[in-house]
Amino acid sequence: MKKVLWLLLLLALATGFASASETDLGLPEVDPLDHPIGEIITAGSSTVFPLSERMAELWTDAGGVAPSIASIGSGAGFERFCVEGETDISNASRAIKDSEVESCNAIGRDPIEFRVGTDALAVTVSAANDFVSDVSLEELAMIFSSADAWSDVRAEWPDEAIQRFIPGTDSGTFDYFVEEVFDEDEEPILSANPQLSEDDNVLVQGITGSPYAVGFFGYAYYVENQDELNILRIEGIEANVQTTDDGSYPLARPLFIYSDASIMAEKPQVNAFINFYLTRVNDEVVDVGYFPASEYAFSGAIDYWRIANGMTPIGDAALDLMDDIMLEEVDPLDYTEGEIVTAGSSTVFPLSERMAERWTDAGGVAPSIASIGSGAGFERFCVEGETDISNASRAIKDSEGESCKAIGREAIEFRVGTDALAVTVSAANDFVSDVTMEELALIFSSADAWSDVRAEWPNEAIQRFIPGTDSGTFDYFVEEVFDEDEEPILSANPQLSEDDNVLVQGITGSPYAVGFFGYAYYVENQDELNILRIEGIEGNAQTTDDGSYPLARPLFIYSDAGIMAEKPQVAAFISFYLSNVNDEVIDVGYFPASPDALNAAKQAFLDAMMGM
């Protein structure tokens, strides 16, 4: 897909074509009455079906030819689109696989992805079920695999057989659930002999038929049947607009439609319908029972339509089409004077220190770097105006952005890597290796002894060592584990320090100690520390990249175009940093940012330089 769209992008940039009358979204106005004949054939995800059905109804009501829509599952939809070549649009509740793209290419199609919404996968029971309301991911795995009766999961639940109703194996919903709950291994869930169906209405009927039944499907089907169903909270988090948008709900996923530029060119009714769909979907998606795609993802869909139609893209998401953005090479020897003042996150500190060493070794003026925590770093950058670059292990807050503006600064965000927050114990600890999110909350709050968390663990006091409250690491942990409420963890009287080396020393000093910090500090001290798996998932390059590790987070540096204009050594250092960071980030102990995120950082740099 990237190759064909990139060629189209070059053509669009060369021609500069634009429609005379565009909507606010950047799409030309279309009138369904102009397309009363022809065919629009769609098939695929049962989850996307209600949304596409709604959009087809609006299109038809306005005079357009009626699209046909088959609800057959994402996999079967891609089969019809990429192998049989029978459909014009493929609905999907997961991204297309490489093997499916290859099948498309084999028949002369290059699928274009249009993000149309976000689904929170709903795990539901009958409204007659009065004993289940909240489950952990570990319990969810038991419910859909090894547990025979509800009492096998929690002793206080009824000793009644679990009746399972799940989507068929061709469904993107099935694929997503297996990926998130069973680490892509479908054997446990299928071995439990569930009732399978590609028709979500059949699943709803099965679940509502018994207080001991359970199942899952797209959120829209819960909304449609909420009088008869109860939706379960996962890890204490309810599915809603906020939790799906910020990623805290564990079972949120994107929704797509796919087509092909040649189909859109040969069948103007298909091209117009996709335009119509994108133009109006955000007016309908919540009412259907889903949530809007993020602004960035949706702008990408708009741009992909524009590019397929020979138009210039208008959003940052078009950067996804490029393999890499190359910044002009800088020579540190040209920047031997002046100052480069940085401060902030202790997590980003080792990475910025490494980049500063490379810069200095090549002849550049030595940057100063203070490890004081993300919050304190933004204080120095946005309030005191003392630093040129602010290191951060979280995104800047609105209030901090406003403080920057108050002193004439506009913070520019540069993504430089990804950290897997490491929860560690001493290498002398021989009883803890894997914890659930629920147990993690207990360990860092209300549990006095290890045995309060699991009876088989020692009756020894838990000794907690955590980053200070100015740290982005602290903020992130509290957000993920305590739903942004810092009172439980602070009430447990932990030892706090902004210096992660102090935390390492505390943890290694006792087999009953525990703490957390950026992954690099674990790597540096792994002979003395054990890192804990979270929900059975180890923090590593793969699990942070695919998002399955529950405590992965982005790493940033921030600056300001005015600073970069006044201090060319700062601009050059940032360019050097972005151009070379992927050569160092793994060795430091972190993981690369996605290519798209790094491209966006480079584009932000270029935009800042062009505006000078």
N, C-alpha and C positions, 0 to 999 in steps of 0.2 A: 504493500500500500504506500509506503513512504516514497519509493522510487517514482511511481506514477504521479503522486500528488506533488512531489517536489518539482517534477518537470512541468506540471500544470501551474505551479506557483511561479516558476521562472517565466512561463508564458504570460501569466497574469501581470507580473511586474513589468514585463516588456510592453504589453499592450495598454495597460492602465485602464481597461474597460470598466465601466461602472454603470449601473442602471440609473435612468433619469429619475425614477421615483422609488425611493427605498423607505422601508419602515425604520423605526428607531433602532431596531436590532441590526440593521445593515443588510436586510434581505429585500429584494424587489417585491412590490405588491403583486399578488396573483389573484385572479378571479376564477373560482371553480367553474363558473358558467362558461369560461373559455375552453373547458376540458370535459365536455359531456359524453365523449365517446372514448373507446380504447379500453385497455385493461390495466389494472393495478393489482398485482398478485403478491400478497404477503403471507408469510408463515413463520412459525417459530415459537418463542417463549410463551408459556401460558401466563407468566407473570406480566409480561409487556402487553399481552392480549387486551386487557381492559382499557389500557391507555390508548393503544392503537385503534381499538374499537370506537372509543369516544372521538378521537380525531377523525376517523372515517365518517362517523355520523355527522359531525359538523361540516365536513367537506361535501358530503352528499346532500345535506340539507341546504347548502348554499348553491347546489346545482351541478356539482361535479359528478363524474362517473363513479359508481359505487365500487370501492375496493373490496376484494375478497381477502379474508383474514382467517388463517387456519391456526388453531392452538395445538401445536404438536411437540413442543419442547425445543429448547435452544439447539441441541445437537441435531435433532431431526430437521430443524429449520435450516441450519447450515448445510446439511446434506442436500436438501432440495435446492438451495441457492448455489452452492459451490461444486456439487457433483453432478446433479441432474440438470442444473441450469434452468429450473422451471419457474422460479420466483423472481420478482423485481426488487423486493425488500425482504430482509430477514430480521425478525425480531429476536432479541437476545437479552438474557439476564446475566450474561457473563461476556467477557471479551472473547473475540474469535481466537482460536488456537492456531499455532503456526502450521500445523498439518492441514487445517481447514483452509487457510490462506493459500497453501500450495495447491490444494484441490481446485480452488477458485482460479488460480493462475493457469492451471492446466487446461481450463476451458475458456481462457481468455478474459477472465474477470479479475479485477483488482478491488477488493472490498474497501469501501469508505465507511468509516465509523462515525455515527452521529449519536452523541450522548443526549438522552432525552429526559432523564430523571434519576432518582435514587429510590431504592426500595429498602425498607427495613424488613428483613425476613421475620415473620411472625411465628413464634412457637405458641400453640394454643391448646387449651383443654375445653371441655364442655362447661357451660355456665353452671351446670349442676355439680361441678368439681369444687369442693370447698376446702381443699387441703393444700393445693399447690398454687403459689403466686410468684415465687422468685426462685430461680435455680442458678447455680454456678455452671460454668462451662464443663467442669469435671462431672457434675451431676447430670448435665445434659447428655454427655457421652454415655453415661451409664443407662439413662432412661431409654436411649435409642440403640442400646447394644446388649450389654451383659446382664442387666437387671431383669429378672423374671417378674417380680412383683414390685409395687411402689415402695413397700417396706424395705426392699433391698437397697433403696437409695437413701431413705431416711427412716429410721426405726419408727418414728411417730406417724408415718403415713400408712394407709390401709394395706393389709396383706391381700391385695387384689392384683390380678395379672394386669400388666401394662399392655394396652392395645394400641398399636402404632399404625398411623396412616401417613404415608409420605409420597412425595412426587416420584414419578418414574425415573429411571436411570438416564433417559434422554433429556431430562429437564436440567436447565441451568440452575434451578433452585436446588435440585439434588446435588449437583456438582459443587455448588457453593457451600452447602451445609457440610458435605463430606470434607471439603478442603479446610473449613474453619474449625470443625469439631473433631474430625478424625485424621487430620494431617494428610488428607488426600487418599486415605486407605478406606475403600468402600466395603471391605470384607466384614468388619464388625457390625455395621448397620444392616447389611443384607442378610447376615447370618441370624439376625434376630427375627427373621420371617415377618417383616412388616407387610401391610397392605399397600400396594403401589398403584398409583394412577396418574396419568398425564392430565386428567381433568380435576382441577382444584375444587370444583363443586362436589365431586365425589368424596374428596378428602374431608371437606366440611361436613358432609352428611355423616361420614363415619365417626368423626370426632364428637359431633353433637349427639350421637346415638348412645353414648355411654359416659358416665362420670369418671371412668378409668381409662378413657382413650386420650391420646395425645398425637399431635401432628404439627407440620409446619408447611408454610406456603408464603407467597407474597403478601405484603401488608394490606393490599387492597381487598383481598378476600376476607381478611379479618374485619376490616371496616364495613364491608358489605353484610357481614353476619355477626356483628358485635353484640347483638342482643342475645345470641345463642352461644357465644364463645367468650372465654377469658384469655387474654394474652398474658404471657409470663414475662416478668422482668428477668433480664440476663445479667448476672453479676450485680444485681441491684439497680440496673439501668433500664428505664422504660424507653421504648422506641417512640420518638417524636421528631419534629423538625430539627430541634436544637441538637439532639444526640446523634442523629444521622449526619447532620452537617459538620459537627465537630469531630466525628469519628469515634465518640465514646461508646456508642451502642455497638456491641461486639458483632452483630449480624446485619450490618448495613452493606449494601452493594449497589453498583451502578446499573442502569438500564440503557439499552442501546437499540437503534435500528441501523441496519447496514444496507448499502446499495452499491452501485458501480457507475463510474462516470459515463461509460458507453451506454448503459441502460438509460441513464438520465438524459443523454443526448438523443437516443433513438425514440424514447417514449416521453414526450414533453409532459404528458399527464402525470407520470411518475415523478419527474423533476419538480413539477408544480406542487404535487401533493406533499413531497418532503419539505419544500419551502413552507407550505401552509402549516404542516405539522410543527415545524420548528418555531414559526411565528406565533402560534397560539398555545403551544403545549404548557407553558408556565401558567396560563390562565386556567388550565383544566387539571393539572397533575395532582394537586392537593385534594380536589373534590373527588377524583377517581380513587384516591387512597394512598398515593405515593408522595414523594417530596421532590422539589426542584433539584436539578443538578447544580453543582457549584457554579458560580459565575465564570470561573476559568474554564471548566469543562464544557459549559454550554457555549461559551464564546468560541471554543474550538470547533464545535459542531457547526456554528454559523460560518466560520472560516472555511471549513471543509466543503460546505455547499458552494460558497463563493469561488473557491479555487477550482472545484469541479466544473464550474460554469465560466471559467476564464476571467474571474474577477480578482482584484487584489485583496488579500486578507487584511482585516482591520484589527485583530486582537493578538495578544501575546501567544495564544495557544498555537498559532501557526509555526512557532519555533519547534514544535514536536516533529515537524516534517524534516528537520535538518539533523544529520548525524552529529554534527558538532559545529559550534560557532568558534571561529579562530580569532583571537584578539591579536592586535599588532604586537610583535615581539618588543619587549623593552630590555634595555641593558642597564642593570643596577649601577654600573660605573658612571652613568650619566647623572646619577642622583646621590652624590656623596655628601651633600650638605642639607641643612634643615632638620626638622624633627618629624617623627611619625609616632604619635602618642596613642596607644591603645590600652583599653582596660575592659574588664567584664568577666564573663563566664569562666569559672575554673575548669569547666568541661572543655571549652574551646581552647583554653590556654595552651595545652600541649601541641595542638595543631598549629595555632598561630605562632608559637615559639619555634616550631620546626620550619615554617615558611619564612620566619624572620631570619633564622640561621642560614637558610639557603640564599636569601636576598643579601645578607651581610657578607657571606662567603664569596658572593659574586661581585662584591665591591660597593654595595649600596650602604647608605647611612643606617646605623643600627636603630631599629624601632624599639621603643620602650613598651613593655607589656606587663600590666598589673592584673593579677588573678584575684578579683574582689567579688565575684558573683554577678549574674546577669542584671539583677535589679540595681545594684550599686553602679554597675557599668553604665546603664541607661541614665542614672542620676548624674554621673559625671559628664555624659555626652549631651543630654537633653536639658538639664537644669543648670549645671555649672558651666557647661560649654568648654570643658578643659581638654577633651580628647578628640582625636581625629577619626578614630575607628572604635566601635563598640562591639565586643564579642558577646554572643548570646546563645544560650541553649534553649531558647524559646523565642517566639515571635514577639515583637514589640507590642506593648499594650496601647490602646487608644489614648489613655491618659498620658503615657510617655510620649506618644506622637504629638499630642497637644502641647506638652512642655517643650518639645523640640521647636515647634512652630513659634512658640512664644519668644524664643531667643533667635528666631530667623533661620532655623535649620529644618530641613525636610529629610527625614531619615530614609535612606535607600537601603533595601534589604538585598543581601547577597547570600544565597544558600551555598555552603561550602562542604557539607558532609551530612552523615547520619550517625547518630549514636544509639547504641543499645544500652540503656541504663542497666547496670549490673547490680544485682542484689547478692551480696556475698557473706560468707562465714569463714571462720578460720579453717585452715587445712586440717587442724586438729579436731574439727567437728565431724563426727562419723555418723550422725543421725539425720541430718537434713540434706536433701538433694533436690527435691521438687516440691513446690507449694502452689496452691491455687491462689487466685486473686483474693478470695475470701479469707484464706489463711494468712495471706500477706497483710491484709488489713488488721487482723487480730494480732499478729506478731509485732506490728508497729503501733499498737494502740492499747486495747483493753486487756490483753493477756499479760499476766504477771510472770508466769513460768512457761517454759516450753511445753510442759505437759498440759497446760490449759488449751493449747492448740491441737495437739494430738496426744492422746493418753499414753501412747507408747514412747513418747519423747521424754527426756529427763525432767525431773521436778527441780529444775534449776532456773534461777531468775534470768530473764532475757535482758541482755545488755545491748542497748541500741546506740549506734553512731550514725549520725545523719548530717547532710549539708545544712548550712545556715539558712535562715529564712530569706535572705537576699539572693539566694542561689536559684538559677533557673532549674537546676536539678531538683531542688526541694519543691518548687512550684509544680513541676511536671509530675512528680511522684504523688503529691497531694491531689492534683487534678485527676490522675488516672486511678488511684487507689481509694481516695476518700471523697471523690466527687467535689473537689475544690474546697472542702471543709478542713482547715488545718488544725482545728481544736483537738480532734482525737489524737493525732500524732504528737502534738506539743504537750498535751496533758499526760502523756506517758513518760515525761521527763527524760528525753533522749539527750545524749551528748551531741552538741552541735558544733560544727566548725566550717568555715569557708575554705579551709585548706584540706583538700582530699587526702593528702599524705598523713595528716593527723588522724583522719577517719580510718585509713588503712592500718595505722599503728594500733588504734583502739581495737579493731576487729581481730587482728592477728594476736592480740594479747590474751584472748580467752576463747575456749571452745564454745562458750555460750553467748558470744557476741554476734551481732548481725548489723549490717549497714548497707548503704547503697551509694553509688557515684557513677560517673561516666565509665564506659567500657574500657577506655584506655588505661585507667588506673588499675583495673583488674588485670589487664594484659601485662602491665609493668610489674605486678606483684603476684602473678598466678602461681608461683611456687609456694606462696604462703597462704593463698586464698582458694576457696572453692566458690564457684559461681552457681547459683540456684537456677534450675529450670522453672519457668512460670507457666502454669497450665500444661506442663509436659513439654514445653517448647524452649529450646536453648537459644540464647542470643548469638547469632552469627550472621555472616554476610547474606545468606539466602533468606533467613527468617526476618531480617530487618528490611530487605528489599521487597519481599512479597507482603509485608505487613502482618505476618502471622505472630511474630513475637510481640507480646502485649505492651512492652515498655521500650519501644523504639521511638526516636524523636529526631527532628531536624536540627542542624547546627548552622548558625549564621554569623556573618559580620555585617555591620551597618556603617555607613558613612553618609556624606551629604555632598551634593554637587558643588555647593559654594566652597566647601573645604577643599575638594578635589581640584577646583579651579585655582584657588589661592596657593595651594601646596602641591605642585606637580609631583613631588616625591611620594605623596600619599596616593595620588591617582595611579602612579606607576607601580607602587607596591601592591595595590589592590588588583591591578591587571596581572601582575606577576603571580600573585596568590591564586587567582582564579584559573590562570593558564597552567599552573604546576601542581595544584592541590591534589589531583587524583594520582600523582606519582608518589605522594607521601601519606595520604590519609589512612591507608590500610596498615602501613608500617607503624604509624603512630598509635593505632589501636581502634580506629573507627572504620566507617564504611563510606564508600562514595555516595554522594547525592545521585539521584536518578539523572540520566542524560538530559531529560527535559528540564529538571530543576536547575542544573548547572548552566544549561543554555539560557534559561530565563535570567540567571544571575549575570551572565556575560552580556545579555541584551540590555539589562538594566544599567550596566556599566557604560555600554555604548550610547544608550539614550542620554545618560547623564553627561557624557563627554560632548555629544552633539549639541546639547542645550547650553553649553558654556559660551 
